[in-house]
Amino acid sequence: TVAVATGRSPRLVARDEFGERVIEVGEDGILIGSDGAADIRIEGMFVAARHATITVEDGRVVLRKLAGLRPVKVGGKPVREIELKENDEIQIGHESFVFHE
């Protein structure tokens, strides 16, 4: 489930030429990919339909790369799975987000 952040829930902040978007990480997590059903849709030849997920597990927020030719980067380094920390910068394809706890 994705919603506009209203409190202190884990969230991603994206800034681009259209302004700032805040995406809350709900209890169902977030699916990121090129599929029309993805919570965060990223178009691109190398972005998989189900490229990555962000889930809350035992109080930790975990990002997992599922598929795709493009790497998922956190802090500029490719990752397959990582526990996100405050101010981590996530890059998938041409999109980037900052994580806030």
N, C-alpha and C positions, 0 to 999 in steps of 0.2 A: 504494500500500500504506500502510495506517495501522496504527501499533502504539503501544503505550505506550512512552514514551521511556526508553531504558536508558543512553544515553551523552551525548555532546556533539553529537548530530545536530541539524540545524535542527528547530524544534518550535514548536507553537502551544500556549498555555496559556489555557484558558477557565475562568473562575470564575463560579459561579452559586449558587443556593440549595441545590444538591445537593453542592457542594464544588468541587474543582478537577479538571479533566481536562487531561491532557497528550497531545497528538497529534503524533507524529513525522512529519516530511516525509521519506518514503522516496524511493528512486530513481525510482519510478513517479509520484511527485507525489501531490497531493490534489485530488479533485473536491469542490466545495462546491455544494450546491443542494437542491432539494426532492425530487428523484428518490430512490426507495428504494435505488438502487445508489450514491448519492453517499457518499463517505468521511465527510463531515460533512454531515448532513442538517439542513436548516433549513426548517421549515414556514412558510408565509405566502403570502398571496394574490399578492404581488409578487415572490416569490423564484422564479426560473426553475429548471427541473429541473437544468440545467447552468449555474449562475449564475457560478461563478468556478473557477479552478484556481490551485494553487501548485505550482511545479516548480523543480527544481534544474537550472540550466544553466550549464555552465562555472564551477562554484563559486559562482554567484550564485543567490539564491532569488528567484523572480519570481512575483508575483501578477498574474493577468489576469482582467478581467471579461469573461465570454463573452456573457451575455444578462441579461434581467430588467429590470423597471421600477425596482426599488430600486437605488440606487447602492451601489457598494463604496467604503467610506471607509477611508483610512489617515491617522491623525493628524487625523481630523475632516474631511478634504478628499476629495471624490469623485475616484476614479482609474479609468483603464481598464487601465493596465499600470504596474507599479512594481517596482523592486528593493527587497526588504524589508531593513530594517536592525534591529539589536538594539533591543528594546523598542518597536518600531512597534506601535501599536494598530490592529487591523483590525475594522471593523464591517460586517456583512452582515445585513440585516433587523434582527431584535431580538437577534442574537448578537454578542458581541465577543470577541476573542482578542488576546493579546499574543504577538508573535513573539520567539523567542530563537534566536540562532545557535549 
